[in-house]
Amino acid sequence: MTDDHTPAEEVAFEADDASQEIEALKLEVAALKDQALRFAAEAENTKRRAEREMNDARAYAIQKFARDLLGAADNLSRATAASPRDSQDPAVKNFIIGVEMTEKELQAAFERNGLKRVDPAKGEKFDPHLHQAVMEQPSTDVAAGGVIQVLQVGYELLGRLVRPAMVAVAAKGSTGPAPAEPSAAANPYAASGDDAGGSVDTKA
């Protein structure tokens, strides 16, 4: 039996086989690289998700404790608002100063831990994500849909509402400047659609 291939043909066949093998190896390397990148991305996403969950757990672990302290903050606020500041009795004056200092220190502790007051200004637009309307009444100072009075301040913890601010809202037909829009920074719920307080129909 004779070999019909010439040395030149054998070299060509070997070169073709080598070329195919190289292409196959390139494809295999590309597939492995793509797989490695996918694994790396998945590992990074898992790491970020775990970090986010840990941060959320730490950030909101004090939420119930903070909510329990709001009653004390409310009582201190009522005490300072009703205190007889015009009293000439030194003991009474010192007592009032002590209560005011306690309230300020409590609010400072709240701020340091990310618990902030939700206290809309008069005329600010009612925001159902941050406010709860407990009454409507006509007003000549505030346009319909604006906050007339804050009956109880609200609080949010690192952007999450702990308690909505209870407010009185200007009813239909009220006259006054158009209610001021709360800033996006002050309302982190604007894009999320999470409702906090009750909404009211304030269209004139």
N, C-alpha and C positions, 0 to 999 in steps of 0.2 A: 504494500500500500504506500502510495506516494503522497507527499504533502503538496497540495496545489497552490498554497500561499507563498508568495515571494517575501523576502525579508522586509521590503518596503510596505507590503500590505499588512504584515504582522505588526509593524510599528504603528501603522495607521489605526488598526484595530485596538491596540493597546492604548494609544492616545485617546481614542474615542471612549474606551472603557474608563480611563482615568478622568476624562472630562465629565462623564456621567456621574462618576463617584464623587467628584468634587462638587457638582451641582447638588447631589443628594445630601452631601455633608453641609453645604451652605443652607439648604432648606431646613435641615435638622437643627443647625445652630440658630437660625432665625426663629424656629418654633420654640426652642428651649429659651432663647432670650425673651421672647414674648411671654412665655409662661413664667419666667423669673420676674419680669416686670409686673405681671398680674399678681403674683404672690406677694411682691413687695408692696404694691398698692393696697392689697387687701390687708396686709399686716399693718400698714400705716393707718388705714381707716379704722381697723380694730383698736389700735392704740389710741387714736384720737377719740373714738367713741367711749372707750373706757375712761380716759381722762375727763371727758365731758361729764360722764355719769358720776364720777368721783367728785368733780367740782360742784355739780348740782346737789349731790348728797350733802356735801359740806356746807354749801351756801344756804340750803333750805332746811338743814337740820334744826336750826333755831327758830323756824317759822312759828311752830306752836308756842314755844316759850315767848317769842316776841308778841304774839297775839294775846297771850295771857297778861303781858305787861301793859297792854294798851289801856286797860281799865284804870291802872294806877296813873298813867299819863293823863287820862281824861280827868280824873279826880284832882290831880295837881293843877291842871289847867283851869278847872272850875274854881279851885281855891284861890289861885292868884287873881282870877278875873273878879271874884267877889270880895277880895281882901280890902279892908278899910285903910287905904293908903294915906288918907288925910288924918289918921289917928296921931295924937301927940304922945301917946304912951310909948316910952322906949321899949318896953317888953313886947308890945304888939308890933312895933316897927321891926324889931329884931326877928320876931317870929315870921313876919311877912318876907323879910329878906331871906331867911332860911328856906322857906317854902319855894320862893322864886329861884334860889340857887339850886335847890334839889330838882326842880323842873328843868332848868337849863342843863344840868349835868345828865339827867335822864335823856333829854333830847340829843345831847352831844354823844352819849353812848349809843343811842339809836343810829345816829349818822355814821359813827365809826364802824358800825356793823352792817351798814347798807340799808337800814330801815329809815325811809324818808316819808315826810308828811305829804299828803295829797290835800292841799288847801287852796282851791281855786279862788281867784280874785273876783270881786263883784263885777259882773258884766261878761265874765268868761263864758264861752259857749258850753252848754251842758254836754258832757261826754259820758255816754252810758258805759264805757269801758273803765272809767275811773270814778264816776259819781253815781249816787243813788238818789233819785228825786223822791222826796217824801211829801212834798206839797207843791202846788202851783198857785200863783196869785198874780193878779194884774200889777203892773209896775209902770211908772212914768219915767223911771231912770234907766231901766234895762229893757232891751228889745226882747221879743218872744224868743224863748230858747236859751236865754242867758241866765247865769247863776245870780240870784238876788242875795242869798245869804247862805253861809256854811253853818249848818246846825251841829255837825260833828265832823272833825277832820278825819280823813282817811290815811292809810299808810300803805306803802309798797316796799317789798323787800327785794333789793337787787333787780328791780324791774317787774317783779311778780306781785300782783295786788294781794295784800293781806286783808284790807278792809276798805270798801269804797267810802268816799266822802259823802255824807248825807247832806243834801242841799235843798233849798227852796228855789224853784225855777219860775221865771216870768212866763205867764200864761199867754194864750193867743190874744192878739189885740194890744199887747203891751207896746209902749212907745219908748224910744231911746236909741242910743247908738247900737249898731249891729254888734252882736256878741263876738268877742275876740276868739279867734281860733287858737286852741292850745298847740304848742309846738310839737313836732314829731318826737323830739327828744323827751318831752314831758309825757308823751303818750306812747309807750312801747307796744301797746296793744292795737294801734291803729291799723296795722297790716295783718294782724293775726286773726281778727274776728272773734276773739274771746270776750264775751260779755261779762261785766262785773256787776254793775248796778242796773236798776230798772230804767227803761227809756220812757220818754214822754213824747207825745205828739205836740210839737212846738211850731208847726207851720202856721204862719199868720193867715 
